[in-house]
Amino acid sequence: HKLFIAKRLNMVPKPFLGTDYKVQTFASSFTSNGEDNGKTKQKVLGIFGRNQKDDNGYMVRKRVNEGYFVPLQGLVGHDFWHIYDEDVKELKMGHRAVLLQSIQNYRKISLANFRNFPTEDKQALIDPRFGEQIIVDSDDDVCIGDIYEVPGSTLKLRVTSPRKTTRHLDITNKTLPGTKGICHLVTSTAMAGWFCEVLSEGNMSE
């Protein structure tokens, strides 16, 4: 797993999963005390794209070993909602170019015992459910303004917002609409993932 660093800006924090900006690091393993010059080490577990539709019109997910990310588009060679949807692509929604999700969120959501939701890490990495491009092993807080870097790459991502889900998440996971569904759970607990914009293009590997 490639090193992946998150730097927090010195500004008034606007957290949705935390209370303060700080420096994080996504890496192949954790340091003994979780810190390395103020950078918390974490893992990038999977990179996912989608570039073809099945018989039902669903965009088939494709796991890739390495991805190249650019501003506005996000993951090159793969189509996501902000690019292929005719109603929104003209808005140039680069602030939501990349969606991240954590394996810790998958584990917490699985405790709700939704019948069709992954119950093991390996299931989530085979069949991701949130439309994310990156799944990380990260139990650290996430704040708007965090900047992620990949050592050895020019890639820089900045956290722009938590994801606000729609009814399609209930449909995808075959859960009931309303307060008993997965959409309500992850939106009310900020476990639906978080969007990033691409500040500087570059590659990332698992």
Phi, psi and chi 1 to 4 in degrees:
 res  aa     phi    psi   chi1   chi2   chi3   chi4
   1 HIS       -  133.0  -57.8  -73.2      -      -
   2 LYS   -76.0  151.6  -66.6  -68.7 -175.0  177.3
   3 LEU   -66.9  139.2 -164.5   65.3      -      -
   4 PHE  -140.3  114.1 -165.7   39.2      -      -
   5 ILE  -107.8  140.2  -60.0  173.7      -      -
   6 ALA  -119.8  121.6      -      -      -      -
   7 LYS  -106.1  136.3  -66.0 -177.8  177.6  179.3
   8 ARG  -102.9  135.4  -71.6 -168.7  171.5  159.9
   9 LEU   -77.5  154.2  -52.9  178.0      -      -
  10 ASN   -86.6   83.9  -67.6  -40.2      -      -
  11 MET  -152.5  171.5   56.1 -171.4  -63.1      -
  12 VAL   -61.8  121.6  177.0      -      -      -
  13 PRO   -69.2  144.0   25.4  -34.5      -      -
  14 LYS  -126.9   69.3  -60.3  176.8 -179.5  178.2
  15 PRO   -77.9  148.7   31.2  -35.9      -      -
  16 PHE  -121.1  -14.9   59.8   92.2      -      -
  17 LEU  -138.5   54.7  -75.1  178.3      -      -
  18 GLY   160.2 -176.6      -      -      -      -
  19 THR  -129.5   -1.3   57.0      -      -      -
  20 ASP  -156.8  149.8 -167.0   16.8      -      -
  21 TYR   -81.5  141.6  -71.1   86.7      -      -
  22 LYS  -159.7 -179.6   60.1 -178.1  178.0 -179.2
  23 VAL   -96.8  132.2  177.8      -      -      -
  24 GLN  -122.8  161.6  -56.8  177.0   52.2      -
  25 THR  -140.1  123.5  -58.0      -      -      -
  26 PHE   -91.5  125.9  -70.5  106.2      -      -
  27 ALA  -146.1 -177.3      -      -      -      -
  28 SER   -76.0  -18.6   57.7      -      -      -
  29 SER  -159.1  162.1   60.4      -      -      -
  30 PHE   -84.0  148.1  -68.5   91.9      -      -
  31 THR   -77.2  166.2   55.4      -      -      -
  32 SER   -62.4  -36.2   58.1      -      -      -
  33 ASN  -106.9    6.4   59.8    0.2      -      -
  34 GLY    78.2    3.7      -      -      -      -
  35 GLU  -133.9  145.8  -63.1  -72.3  -24.8      -
  36 ASP  -145.8   97.9 -178.6    9.9      -      -
  37 ASN    55.6   40.3  -65.6  -35.1      -      -
  38 GLY    83.3    7.4      -      -      -      -
  39 LYS  -114.2  119.5  -59.9  175.1 -177.4  178.7
  40 THR   -79.8  128.3  -53.8      -      -      -
  41 LYS   -90.1  133.6  -68.4 -169.4  175.0 -179.6
  42 GLN  -143.4  177.3  -55.7  162.3   48.2      -
  43 LYS  -116.6  145.9  -62.7  178.5 -177.6  177.9
  44 VAL   -94.4  115.2  175.3      -      -      -
  45 LEU   -91.8  -29.5  -60.8 -179.3      -      -
  46 GLY  -165.3  147.7      -      -      -      -
  47 ILE  -120.4  132.4  -56.9  171.2      -      -
  48 PHE  -132.4  136.1  -55.7   88.3      -      -
  49 GLY  -125.1 -179.1      -      -      -      -
  50 ARG  -157.6  130.1   55.3 -177.5 -177.9 -177.7
  51 ASN  -146.2   17.0   54.5    8.2      -      -
  52 GLN  -153.6  156.5   61.8 -179.4    1.0      -
  53 LYS  -107.7  145.2  -66.2 -177.0  179.0 -179.7
  54 ASP   -86.5 -171.9   61.0   16.3      -      -
  55 ASP   -64.6  -20.8  -65.9  -22.3      -      -
  56 ASN   -95.1    4.1  -63.4  -43.1      -      -
  57 GLY    84.1    5.9      -      -      -      -
  58 TYR   -81.3  135.5  178.1   74.8      -      -
  59 MET   -74.3  112.2  -60.4  -69.6  -74.4      -
  60 VAL   -68.5  132.1  177.9      -      -      -
  61 ARG   -78.9  145.3  -55.5  -53.8  -55.0  -81.1
  62 LYS  -136.3  120.8  178.7 -178.9  179.7 -179.2
  63 ARG   -82.8  135.0 -173.1  170.6  179.0  176.6
  64 VAL  -123.8  146.4  -64.5      -      -      -
  65 ASN   -75.9  -28.7  -66.5  -36.0      -      -
  66 GLU  -146.4  140.6 -177.0  174.3    8.7      -
  67 GLY  -132.0  151.6      -      -      -      -
  68 TYR  -113.5  127.0 -163.4   85.5      -      -
  69 PHE  -113.4  136.7  -64.0   82.5      -      -
  70 VAL  -131.3  159.3  -62.0      -      -      -
  71 PRO   -57.8  148.0  -27.8   37.0      -      -
  72 LEU    71.4  -58.5 -176.7   61.3      -      -
  73 GLN   -68.0  -45.1  165.5   75.6   29.4      -
  74 GLY    88.4 -124.0      -      -      -      -
  75 LEU   -74.7  116.1 -177.8   56.7      -      -
  76 VAL   -68.0  138.0  172.2      -      -      -
  77 GLY    86.9    4.5      -      -      -      -
  78 HIS  -135.6  138.2  -60.3  -90.9      -      -
  79 ASP  -101.3  130.4  -68.8  -32.6      -      -
  80 PHE  -127.4  169.9  -68.8   90.4      -      -
  81 TRP   -50.0  -44.2  175.1   78.4      -      -
  82 HIS   -70.3   -7.7   70.0  -70.3      -      -
  83 ILE  -108.3  -44.8  -64.8  -63.3      -      -
  84 TYR   -89.0  -19.4   67.8   72.3      -      -
  85 ASP   -76.0  120.3 -169.7  -67.1      -      -
  86 GLU   -61.8  -29.0  -65.2  -65.2  -28.3      -
  87 ASP   -77.5  -18.3  -65.5  -30.2      -      -
  88 VAL  -120.9  -20.0  -60.6      -      -      -
  89 LYS   -65.5  -27.2   70.0  178.2 -177.2  179.1
  90 GLU   -71.6  -16.5  -65.4  -58.8  -37.1      -
  91 LEU   -76.1  -11.8  -61.2  176.6      -      -
  92 LYS    52.4   65.2  -62.4 -177.7  178.4  179.9
  93 MET   -85.1   60.8  -58.7  176.6   70.5      -
  94 GLY   -64.1  -18.6      -      -      -      -
  95 HIS   -69.9  -11.1   61.1  -79.6      -      -
  96 ARG  -124.8   36.2   53.0  175.1  -63.9  143.5
  97 ALA   -67.2  -32.4      -      -      -      -
  98 VAL  -132.8  131.3 -175.0      -      -      -
  99 LEU  -109.7  126.2  178.2   62.9      -      -
 100 LEU  -108.0  149.3  -78.9   75.3      -      -
 101 GLN  -140.4  152.4 -179.8   59.0  -72.1      -
 102 SER  -107.5  149.7   72.7      -      -      -
 103 ILE   -67.9  -25.7 -159.7   66.8      -      -
 104 GLN   -64.5  -38.3  -79.0   75.4   11.9      -
 105 ASN   -64.7  -40.9  -77.4  -12.0      -      -
 106 TYR   -57.9  -43.7  -88.7   96.8      -      -
 107 ARG   -63.9  -42.6  -66.3  168.2 -174.9  166.2
 108 LYS   -66.7  -42.4  -67.7  173.1 -175.4  176.6
 109 ILE   -65.5  -34.9  -63.7  164.9      -      -
 110 SER   -63.0  -22.6   69.9      -      -      -
 111 LEU   -68.2  -16.6  -62.4  177.3      -      -
 112 ALA   -77.8   -7.8      -      -      -      -
 113 ASN    60.7   40.4  -65.2  -42.7      -      -
 114 PHE   -67.1  132.7  -67.8  117.4      -      -
 115 ARG   -58.4  -38.8 -177.0  174.4 -179.4 -179.1
 116 ASN  -106.1   11.5  -63.6  -71.1      -      -
 117 PHE   -91.7  142.2 -167.6   79.3      -      -
 118 PRO   -54.4  135.4  -25.0   34.8      -      -
 119 THR  -108.2   -6.3   57.1      -      -      -
 120 GLU  -131.4  153.4  -62.2 -179.6    2.0      -
 121 ASP   -56.1  -44.0  -68.5   -2.0      -      -
 122 LYS   -64.5  -30.5   61.7 -179.2 -179.7 -179.1
 123 GLN   -68.7  -40.8  -66.4  174.6  -24.4      -
 124 ALA   -64.3  -35.0      -      -      -      -
 125 LEU   -78.5  -17.0  -65.6  171.7      -      -
 126 ILE   -89.3  -38.1  -67.4  173.0      -      -
 127 ASP  -134.4   72.2 -175.3   19.7      -      -
 128 PRO   -63.9  146.0   22.9  -32.7      -      -
 129 ARG  -113.2   -2.7  -61.9  -60.7 -180.0   85.6
 130 PHE  -112.0    5.1  -66.0   90.7      -      -
 131 GLY    76.7   15.1      -      -      -      -
 132 GLU   -73.0  152.2   63.9  -92.2   50.9      -
 133 GLN   -94.6  -22.7  -70.4   83.8   55.3      -
 134 ILE  -137.8  130.3  -57.1  169.8      -      -
 135 ILE  -109.8  129.8  -65.8  179.8      -      -
 136 VAL  -120.3  155.1  -62.8      -      -      -
 137 ASP   -94.5   95.8 -175.3  -14.9      -      -
 138 SER  -149.0  108.0  169.1      -      -      -
 139 ASP   -99.2   14.4   57.6    4.5      -      -
 140 ASP   -84.1  159.5 -151.5    7.5      -      -
 141 ASP   -66.8  153.7  -65.5  -24.4      -      -
 142 VAL  -122.4  132.3  177.6      -      -      -
 143 CYS  -129.1  146.5  -70.7      -      -      -
 144 ILE   -59.7  130.7  -67.0  171.7      -      -
 145 GLY   105.3  -15.1      -      -      -      -
 146 ASP   -56.9  139.6  -74.4   -2.0      -      -
 147 ILE  -117.7  125.1  -63.7  178.4      -      -
 148 TYR  -100.5  137.2  -60.2  112.2      -      -
 149 GLU  -130.2  152.0  -63.0  177.0  -23.3      -
 150 VAL  -115.8  108.7  179.5      -      -      -
 151 PRO   -54.8  134.7  -28.2   37.8      -      -
 152 GLY    87.5   -1.1      -      -      -      -
 153 SER  -131.8  159.2  171.1      -      -      -
 154 THR   -89.4    0.6   54.4      -      -      -
 155 LEU   -67.2  131.9  178.8   62.9      -      -
 156 LYS  -137.5  128.2  -70.6 -174.8  179.6 -178.8
 157 LEU  -118.6  146.8  -52.3  175.0      -      -
 158 ARG  -125.7  131.0  178.9  166.2   57.2 -164.0
 159 VAL   -67.5  127.8  177.7      -      -      -
 160 THR  -112.0  -31.2   56.8      -      -      -
 161 SER  -172.0  157.5   70.5      -      -      -
 162 PRO   -73.6  158.7   27.6  -34.2      -      -
 163 ARG   -82.3  133.5 -178.7 -168.8  177.3 -169.9
 164 LYS  -102.4  118.1 -178.7  179.8  179.2 -179.1
 165 THR   -82.5  168.5   59.4      -      -      -
 166 THR  -127.2  180.0   67.8      -      -      -
 167 ARG   -61.1  -20.3   62.5 -177.8  179.3   86.0
 168 HIS   -62.7  -27.0  -65.8  -70.0      -      -
 169 LEU   -67.6  -38.8 -167.4   59.9      -      -
 170 ASP   -65.2  -39.7  -78.0  -32.4      -      -
 171 ILE   -65.0  -46.7  -65.1  172.5      -      -
 172 THR   -59.9  -40.6  -61.2      -      -      -
 173 ASN   -96.2    2.6  -69.2  -81.1      -      -
 174 LYS    56.6   46.3  -59.8  178.9 -179.5  178.7
 175 THR  -110.8  161.7   58.5      -      -      -
 176 LEU   -69.4  147.5  -64.2  173.1      -      -
 177 PRO   -72.0  164.0   27.7  -35.4      -      -
 178 GLY    86.4 -158.4      -      -      -      -
 179 THR   -68.7  -14.0   57.5      -      -      -
 180 LYS   -93.5   -0.6  -66.4 -176.2  178.3 -179.9
 181 GLY   -96.1  169.1      -      -      -      -
 182 ILE   -71.3  -31.1 -169.2  172.4      -      -
 183 CYS   -58.9  -47.7  179.4      -      -      -
 184 HIS   -63.8  -42.4  175.0   78.3      -      -
 185 LEU   -61.4  -52.5  172.2   63.7      -      -
 186 VAL   -74.8  -28.2  -60.5      -      -      -
 187 THR   -72.4  -40.5  -59.9      -      -      -
 188 SER   -75.3  -16.8   61.7      -      -      -
 189 THR  -113.9    5.9   56.3      -      -      -
 190 ALA    58.1   41.4      -      -      -      -
 191 MET  -113.7   21.3  -68.6 -166.5  -66.5      -
 192 ALA   -90.7    1.4      -      -      -      -
 193 GLY   101.9 -179.7      -      -      -      -
 194 TRP  -144.6  143.3   57.0   98.2      -      -
 195 PHE   -89.4  150.5  -76.7  111.9      -      -
 196 CYS  -133.6  150.9  -67.2      -      -      -
 197 GLU  -100.7  154.6   62.0 -178.9  -27.1      -
 198 VAL   -92.7  111.9 -179.9      -      -      -
 199 LEU   -80.6  -37.3  -64.6  179.8      -      -
 200 SER  -145.0  126.1  176.9      -      -      -
 201 GLU   -68.0  154.3   67.4  179.8   69.0      -
 202 GLY   171.3  179.7      -      -      -      -
 203 ASN  -104.5  160.7   66.6  -63.2      -      -
 204 MET  -142.8  139.9  177.5 -168.3  -65.3      -
 205 SER  -120.8  155.9  -56.3      -      -      -
 206 GLU   -71.1      -  -70.5 -173.4    8.5      -
